[in-house]
Amino acid sequence: MERTLTSEAALSLKSLVKMFDTTMVVRELSLDVEEGELLALLGPSGCGKSTTLRMIAGLERPSFGRILSRGRDITDLPPHQRDFGLVFQNYALFPHLTVLENVAYGLRRRRMDNILERARNALDLVQLSAFEGRFPNQLSGGQQQRVALARAVVVEPSALLLDEPLSNLDVRLRTELRAELNELRRRMGWTSIFVTHDQLEALSMADRIAVMNNGVVEQIGTPTELFERPRNSFVATFVGDTNILRGKVVDQHMLLDDAVAIRLPVGASASGDAVLSVRPDKVSIAVSADIVGGIRGHIINMLYSGSYTRLVVELPTKRRILADVSLIGTSSLGVGDAVIVHWNHSDAVILES
């Protein structure tokens, strides 16, 4: 299943628009997917991510725009001529066919050689060789999803399209399959597009993430770029939890609630009204009044999360700040305690309005 590298992007979307009646659900969307890359389309329900994937697969036709596969225009081709493997949320296995017959189905439709050998190799790839004679209703959800993956990759597609394939699984199984799928696709070099609304899934699996909202891409970048340097408040709050602080900029400080001065990151060029993001894990808690630049408040809630405790600190202005701190750091604290919240000003990010 080796891939031949080309100078063209594996997949290119050019100003895609999709309208249902008078409603525009995808708006002028353009992006490239490189060979061997996994791009996650991440966003809330109704943002247009699944519609985008369906247009790539040929299941929906764009209202405007073009779709290119390695430089070849495939916009008007039917799904079976696009050379893509599809893995759906509901598995879509044939209940009357055995596991082996399900995996071999696409090979038979394409009249390919060595059908059984290829199908068995694909089952071996997903560690289901011992289950080839079973029917889908005799398998667990995780096993059914592995069969769906084997059926998609057995035809050696140019790209793998996955539409929330793990969302029907319980948390533990989803975590296991996420790791297995990620390891497998990296080893095999599969070019993949993965639709999900699960931020952890996108952060842990994707090479790049396109965050979608209302049919547009708000920001595209690596998981680290999106988490550490979100462009706006939508990306900051959707890709992980964060504290969003709004205020007026005065002399390299932001005046919060007309009462608290917060130092801005070095080099920040904000003026007038500004929006600041700081992740809860960057916020520290102190009880000493000697902390320079700290903000006084009191703890109104403590949420145990295993490796850390989330503190909810309320300021005198009634604004709340989230802080994720180690268990050692919270052993002597309790609800109602007066504390000081502070962070390194370089850990804060100025967001676009």
C-alpha positions as CSV (number, residue, x, y, z in Angstrom):
1,M,0.0,0.0,0.0
2,E,2.9,2.4,-0.7
3,R,2.0,5.8,-2.1
4,T,3.6,7.5,-5.1
5,L,4.5,11.1,-4.1
6,T,3.6,13.9,-6.5
7,S,4.2,17.7,-6.6
8,E,0.4,18.2,-6.3
9,A,-1.5,18.3,-3.0
10,A,-3.2,15.0,-2.4
11,L,-6.5,16.8,-2.2
12,S,-7.5,20.5,-2.9
13,L,-10.7,22.2,-2.2
14,K,-11.2,25.4,-4.2
15,S,-13.8,28.0,-3.0
16,L,-16.4,25.3,-2.2
17,V,-19.9,26.5,-1.5
18,K,-22.9,24.3,-0.6
19,M,-26.4,25.6,-0.4
20,F,-29.6,23.8,0.6
21,D,-32.4,25.9,-0.8
22,T,-31.5,29.4,0.3
23,T,-29.3,28.3,3.2
24,M,-25.5,28.4,2.7
25,V,-24.0,25.7,4.9
26,V,-20.4,25.8,3.4
27,R,-19.0,29.2,2.5
28,E,-16.1,29.7,0.1
29,L,-14.0,26.9,1.7
30,S,-10.5,26.4,0.3
31,L,-7.8,24.2,1.7
32,D,-5.1,21.6,0.7
33,V,-4.4,18.2,2.2
34,E,-0.9,17.0,1.7
35,E,0.2,13.4,0.9
36,G,0.1,11.2,4.0
37,E,-1.4,13.9,6.2
38,L,-4.4,13.5,8.5
39,L,-6.5,16.7,8.5
40,A,-9.3,16.9,11.0
41,L,-12.4,19.0,10.3
42,L,-13.4,20.0,13.8
43,G,-16.5,22.0,14.8
44,P,-19.9,21.9,16.5
45,S,-23.0,20.2,15.0
46,G,-24.3,22.1,11.9
47,C,-21.0,23.9,11.2
48,G,-20.7,22.2,7.7
49,K,-17.9,19.7,8.4
50,S,-19.8,16.6,7.4
51,T,-21.3,18.3,4.4
52,T,-17.8,19.2,3.3
53,L,-16.7,15.5,3.7
54,R,-19.8,14.4,1.7
55,M,-18.8,16.8,-1.1
56,I,-15.3,15.4,-1.2
57,A,-16.7,11.8,-1.3
58,G,-19.1,12.7,-4.1
59,L,-22.2,12.1,-2.0
60,E,-23.2,15.8,-2.3
61,R,-22.5,18.1,-5.2
62,P,-21.0,21.5,-4.5
63,S,-23.1,24.5,-5.5
64,F,-19.9,26.3,-6.5
65,G,-16.2,25.5,-6.4
66,R,-14.0,22.6,-7.4
67,I,-12.4,19.5,-5.8
68,L,-9.0,18.3,-7.1
69,S,-7.3,15.0,-6.3
70,R,-3.6,15.2,-7.1
71,G,-4.3,18.0,-9.6
72,R,-7.2,16.1,-11.3
73,D,-10.6,17.7,-11.2
74,I,-13.0,15.2,-9.7
75,T,-15.9,17.6,-8.9
76,D,-18.3,16.0,-11.3
77,L,-17.2,12.3,-10.8
78,P,-19.5,9.9,-9.0
79,P,-18.3,8.4,-5.7
80,H,-17.1,5.1,-7.1
81,Q,-14.8,6.9,-9.6
82,R,-13.0,9.0,-6.9
83,D,-10.7,6.4,-5.5
84,F,-11.5,7.2,-1.8
85,G,-12.2,4.9,1.1
86,L,-15.1,5.9,3.3
87,V,-15.6,5.0,7.0
88,F,-19.0,6.1,8.4
89,Q,-20.3,6.7,11.9
90,N,-22.8,3.8,11.7
91,Y,-20.2,1.3,10.1
92,A,-22.6,0.5,7.2
93,L,-21.7,-3.2,7.1
94,F,-23.8,-5.7,5.2
95,P,-25.6,-7.8,7.8
96,H,-26.0,-10.9,5.5
97,L,-22.3,-11.0,4.6
98,T,-19.5,-12.4,6.7
99,V,-16.6,-10.3,7.9
100,L,-14.5,-11.6,5.0
101,E,-17.2,-11.0,2.5
102,N,-17.8,-7.5,3.7
103,V,-14.1,-6.6,3.3
104,A,-14.0,-8.3,-0.1
105,Y,-17.1,-6.5,-1.4
106,G,-15.3,-3.5,-2.8
107,L,-12.7,-5.7,-4.5
108,R,-15.4,-7.7,-6.2
109,R,-17.1,-4.5,-7.4
110,R,-13.8,-3.3,-8.9
111,R,-13.1,-6.8,-10.4
112,M,-9.6,-6.8,-8.8
113,D,-7.3,-9.8,-8.7
114,N,-6.4,-11.9,-5.6
115,I,-9.6,-10.9,-3.8
116,L,-9.5,-13.3,-0.9
117,E,-5.8,-12.7,-0.3
118,R,-6.2,-8.9,-0.3
119,A,-9.2,-9.1,2.0
120,R,-7.4,-11.4,4.5
121,N,-4.3,-9.1,4.4
122,A,-6.6,-6.1,5.3
123,L,-8.2,-8.1,8.2
124,D,-4.8,-9.0,9.4
125,L,-3.9,-5.3,9.4
126,V,-6.8,-4.5,11.8
127,Q,-6.1,-7.7,13.8
128,L,-9.4,-9.5,12.9
129,S,-8.1,-12.5,11.0
130,A,-9.7,-14.9,13.5
131,F,-13.2,-13.3,12.9
132,E,-13.4,-13.7,9.1
133,G,-16.3,-16.2,9.2
134,R,-18.5,-14.2,11.6
135,F,-21.4,-11.9,10.8
136,P,-21.6,-8.3,11.9
137,N,-24.2,-9.0,14.6
138,Q,-21.7,-11.4,16.2
139,L,-19.1,-8.6,16.7
140,S,-18.7,-5.8,19.2
141,G,-18.9,-2.2,18.2
142,G,-15.1,-1.8,18.1
143,Q,-14.7,-5.0,16.0
144,Q,-17.4,-3.7,13.5
145,Q,-15.5,-0.5,13.2
146,R,-12.3,-2.3,12.4
147,V,-14.1,-4.3,9.7
148,A,-15.4,-1.0,8.2
149,L,-11.8,0.3,8.2
150,A,-10.5,-2.8,6.6
151,R,-13.2,-2.6,3.9
152,A,-12.2,1.0,3.2
153,V,-8.5,0.5,2.9
154,V,-8.5,-2.9,1.1
155,V,-8.9,-1.2,-2.3
156,E,-5.9,1.0,-1.6
157,P,-7.6,4.3,-2.0
158,S,-5.8,7.6,-2.6
159,A,-7.4,9.0,0.5
160,L,-9.4,7.8,3.5
161,L,-12.5,9.8,4.5
162,L,-13.7,9.2,8.1
163,D,-17.0,10.7,9.3
164,E,-17.0,10.6,13.2
165,P,-16.1,6.9,13.0
166,L,-15.6,6.5,16.8
167,S,-18.6,8.5,18.1
168,N,-20.8,5.4,18.7
169,L,-18.2,3.7,21.0
170,D,-17.9,4.0,24.7
171,V,-15.2,6.2,26.1
172,R,-12.6,3.5,26.9
173,L,-13.0,1.7,23.5
174,R,-12.9,5.1,21.7
175,T,-9.6,5.9,23.4
176,E,-8.1,2.5,22.4
177,L,-9.3,2.7,18.8
178,R,-8.1,6.3,18.5
179,A,-4.6,5.2,19.4
180,E,-4.7,2.1,17.1
181,L,-6.1,4.0,14.2
182,N,-3.5,6.8,14.6
183,E,-0.6,4.4,14.8
184,L,-1.9,2.4,11.8
185,R,-2.5,5.4,9.5
186,R,1.0,6.8,10.3
187,R,2.6,3.5,9.6
188,M,0.8,3.0,6.3
189,G,1.0,6.6,5.2
190,W,-2.7,7.1,4.5
191,T,-3.8,10.5,3.4
192,S,-6.9,11.1,5.6
193,I,-9.7,13.5,6.4
194,F,-11.3,13.0,9.7
195,V,-14.6,14.7,10.7
196,T,-15.1,15.1,14.5
197,H,-16.7,17.4,17.1
198,D,-14.4,15.9,19.8
199,Q,-11.6,18.3,20.5
200,L,-9.4,15.6,22.2
201,E,-9.8,13.3,19.2
202,A,-8.6,16.1,16.9
203,L,-5.8,17.2,19.1
204,S,-4.4,13.7,19.6
205,M,-4.7,12.4,16.1
206,A,-4.5,15.1,13.5
207,D,-1.4,16.6,11.8
208,R,-3.5,19.7,11.2
209,I,-6.9,20.8,12.3
210,A,-9.4,23.0,10.4
211,V,-11.8,24.5,13.0
212,M,-15.1,25.2,11.3
213,N,-18.0,27.4,12.4
214,N,-21.1,28.4,10.3
215,G,-19.6,27.0,7.1
216,V,-16.2,28.7,7.2
217,V,-12.8,27.7,8.5
218,E,-12.0,29.9,11.5
219,Q,-8.4,28.7,11.7
220,I,-6.3,25.9,10.3
221,G,-3.0,24.8,11.8
222,T,-1.2,22.1,13.9
223,P,-2.8,21.1,17.2
224,T,-0.1,23.0,19.0
225,E,-0.7,26.1,17.0
226,L,-4.4,26.1,17.6
227,F,-4.1,25.3,21.3
228,E,-1.3,27.7,22.1
229,R,-2.1,30.5,19.7
230,P,-5.8,30.5,18.8
231,R,-6.9,33.3,16.4
232,N,-10.2,34.3,18.0
233,S,-12.5,33.5,21.0
234,F,-14.4,30.8,19.0
235,V,-11.2,28.8,18.4
236,A,-9.9,29.4,21.9
237,T,-13.1,28.1,23.6
238,F,-13.7,25.2,21.1
239,V,-10.2,23.8,21.1
240,G,-9.8,23.2,24.9
241,D,-11.1,25.2,27.9
242,T,-9.9,28.8,28.4
243,N,-10.5,32.0,30.3
244,I,-11.7,34.7,28.0
245,L,-11.0,38.2,29.5
246,R,-12.3,41.4,27.9
247,G,-11.3,44.9,28.8
248,K,-9.6,48.2,27.7
249,V,-5.9,48.5,27.0
250,V,-4.0,51.2,28.9
251,D,-0.2,51.3,28.8
252,Q,0.5,47.6,28.0
253,H,-2.1,46.5,30.5
254,M,-5.7,45.5,30.1
255,L,-8.1,47.0,32.5
256,L,-10.5,44.3,33.5
257,D,-14.0,45.3,34.7
258,D,-12.6,48.8,35.2
259,A,-10.9,47.6,38.3
260,V,-8.1,45.1,37.7
261,A,-5.0,45.8,35.6
262,I,-3.6,42.7,33.7
263,R,-0.2,42.9,32.0
264,L,-0.4,42.1,28.3
265,P,2.1,39.7,26.5
266,V,5.3,41.3,25.4
267,G,5.0,42.8,21.9
268,A,1.2,42.9,22.0
269,S,-0.1,45.7,19.8
270,A,-3.6,45.8,21.1
271,S,-5.3,49.1,21.7
272,G,-8.8,50.2,22.7
273,D,-10.9,47.2,23.6
274,A,-9.1,43.8,23.7
275,V,-9.8,40.1,24.3
276,L,-7.3,38.0,26.1
277,S,-7.2,34.1,26.4
278,V,-5.3,32.2,29.1
279,R,-5.7,28.5,29.5
280,P,-6.6,27.1,33.0
281,D,-3.4,25.1,33.2
282,K,-1.4,28.3,32.9
283,V,-3.1,29.9,35.9
284,S,-1.4,29.5,39.2
285,I,-2.9,29.9,42.7
286,A,-1.2,31.6,45.7
287,V,-2.2,32.6,49.2
288,S,0.7,35.1,49.7
289,A,-0.1,38.8,49.2
290,D,3.4,39.2,47.8
291,I,2.6,38.0,44.3
292,V,3.2,40.8,41.8
293,G,0.4,41.3,39.4
294,G,-1.9,38.7,41.0
295,I,-5.7,39.1,41.2
296,R,-7.5,38.5,44.5
297,G,-10.5,36.3,44.7
298,H,-12.0,33.4,46.6
299,I,-12.6,29.7,45.7
300,I,-16.3,28.9,45.0
301,N,-15.8,25.4,43.6
302,M,-13.2,22.6,43.4
303,L,-13.6,19.8,40.8
304,Y,-11.4,16.8,41.2
305,S,-10.2,15.4,37.8
306,G,-7.7,12.7,38.7
307,S,-4.3,14.2,37.8
308,Y,-5.4,17.8,38.7
309,T,-8.1,19.8,40.4
310,R,-10.0,22.5,38.7
311,L,-10.5,25.5,40.9
312,V,-13.2,28.1,40.2
313,V,-12.2,31.4,41.6
314,E,-14.6,34.3,41.8
315,L,-13.2,37.9,41.8
316,P,-14.7,40.8,43.7
317,T,-16.3,41.9,40.4
318,K,-18.1,38.4,40.2
319,R,-16.0,37.4,37.2
320,R,-14.8,33.8,37.5
321,I,-11.3,32.4,36.6
322,L,-10.6,28.7,36.0
323,A,-7.3,27.3,37.3
324,D,-6.1,23.7,36.8
325,V,-3.6,22.9,39.6
326,S,-1.8,19.8,40.9
327,L,-3.3,17.8,43.7
328,I,-0.3,18.8,45.9
329,G,-1.0,22.4,45.3
330,T,-4.7,22.1,46.5
331,S,-4.2,19.9,49.5
332,S,-4.6,22.7,52.0
333,L,-7.2,24.7,50.1
334,G,-11.0,24.6,50.4
335,V,-14.1,26.3,49.1
336,G,-14.4,29.8,50.5
337,D,-10.6,30.3,50.9
338,A,-9.2,33.7,49.8
339,V,-6.5,33.2,47.1
340,I,-4.6,35.1,44.4
341,V,-4.6,34.0,40.8
342,H,-1.7,34.8,38.5
343,W,0.0,33.7,35.4
344,N,3.1,34.4,33.3
345,H,2.0,37.2,30.9
346,S,3.7,35.4,28.0
347,D,1.2,32.5,28.4
348,A,-1.7,34.8,27.6
349,V,-2.9,35.3,24.0
350,I,-4.4,38.5,22.4
351,L,-7.4,37.3,20.3
352,E,-8.9,38.9,17.2
353,S,-12.1,40.8,18.1
